[in-house]
Amino acid sequence: MIVDWEAEFQRTIDADSRIEPRDHMPESYRATLIRQIAQHAHSEIIGMQPEGNWITRAPSLKRKAILMAKVQDEAGHGLYLYSAAETLGVSRDQLIELLHTGRQKYSSIFNYPTLTWADIGAVGWLVDGAAICNQVPLCRCSYGPYARGMVRICKEESFHQRQGFEILRVLSAGTAAQHAMAQDAVDRWWWPAIMMFGPTDDESTHSQQSMTWGIKRFSNDELRQRFIDMTVPQADALDLTLPDPALRWNDERGHYDFGPIDWAEFWQVVNGDGPCNRQRLAQRVAAHVEGAWVRDAATAYAAKRADPGAGQAGSSTAAA
């Protein structure tokens, strides 16, 4: 019996079921998944830097411990995502090489500096809040390993968003200087956060095809609007102002209207000329090079665990 694998793939997509690693899939579907999952993984790893920058400077031991745990979570997210990408037939070494040589990208948001402690709150509240809006629908992604990995990632991102909100709540209710610091952080992170969803739908190269395949569930503009609608009441609760004079509720649309996004800034950062692009990538490459001995040691240990007799034979030979 001859199986029409293309038709079988499409039936699975149409039934809103999952594609698994051993299933047939069009090469373009595989390539799209590798690009998206890799960019997501790279973003988690690069995203450790702006927050890791504040671990030693956090205002209390408790804050240090919380921030350290969050950065460790992000490393774990990168691990889950690289592992999901590997099920598509690409190695982690290949993906890291593509990142380090600039042939694969990561989220533009991680090319902005964290100037004050309030920035850590703004990153948690706004950046992780935007990530939640974008990533919760990925729990229903048509590719099984990606969807299953996103379940745990989204639970942890939700906790991170609450941590950021709590940092800003404490600062906003503190001294006038603390409130001003919180407001300044929100002023600087708001527009980059809403740029995180990518270009408008009519400018997005991959969005429509990804939605057809069930990789994405909502368009960039739909997700951006959802995030804005969710965030405005939270800003009111924080007694902080979002830096957009055009931001107002529209009864007819049932959504908040918002001002124009500076897409020139977005593309400038995406194309490598943001405030911290070179610094972030250089630090990532340096960490990879300096960590080679750890990877070598882990590989040797794994080999010894897999074949304990090999180590004993080597010791006997050396003794002889």
Salt bridges, closest charged atoms under 4 A:
GLU6 OE2 - HIS24 NE2 3.13
GLU8 OE1 - ARG11 NH2 2.69
ASP16 OD1 - ARG217 NH2 2.71
GLU20 OE1 - ARG148 NH2 2.85
GLU27 OE1 - ARG30 NE 3.54
GLU44 OE2 - HIS40 NE2 3.64
GLU44 OE1 - HIS77 ND1 3.40
GLU51 OE2 - LYS70 NZ 2.44
ASP73 OD2 - HIS160 NE2 2.80
GLU86 OE1 - ARG92 NH2 3.08
ASP119 OD1 - ARG188 NH2 2.60
ASP128 OD2 - LYS70 NZ 2.65
GLU156 OE1 - HIS77 NE2 2.52
GLU156 OE2 - ARG152 NE 3.07
GLU157 OE2 - HIS77 ND1 3.56
GLU157 OE1 - HIS160 ND1 3.47
GLU166 OE1 - ARG63 NH1 2.76
GLU166 OE2 - ARG169 NH2 3.60
ASP184 OD2 - ARG188 NE 3.05
ASP221 OD1 - ARG224 NH2 2.94
ASP229 OD2 - HIS255 ND1 2.49
ASP239 OD2 - HIS179 NE2 3.78
ASP257 OD1 - ARG253 NE 2.87
ASP273 OD1 - ARG278 NH1 3.48
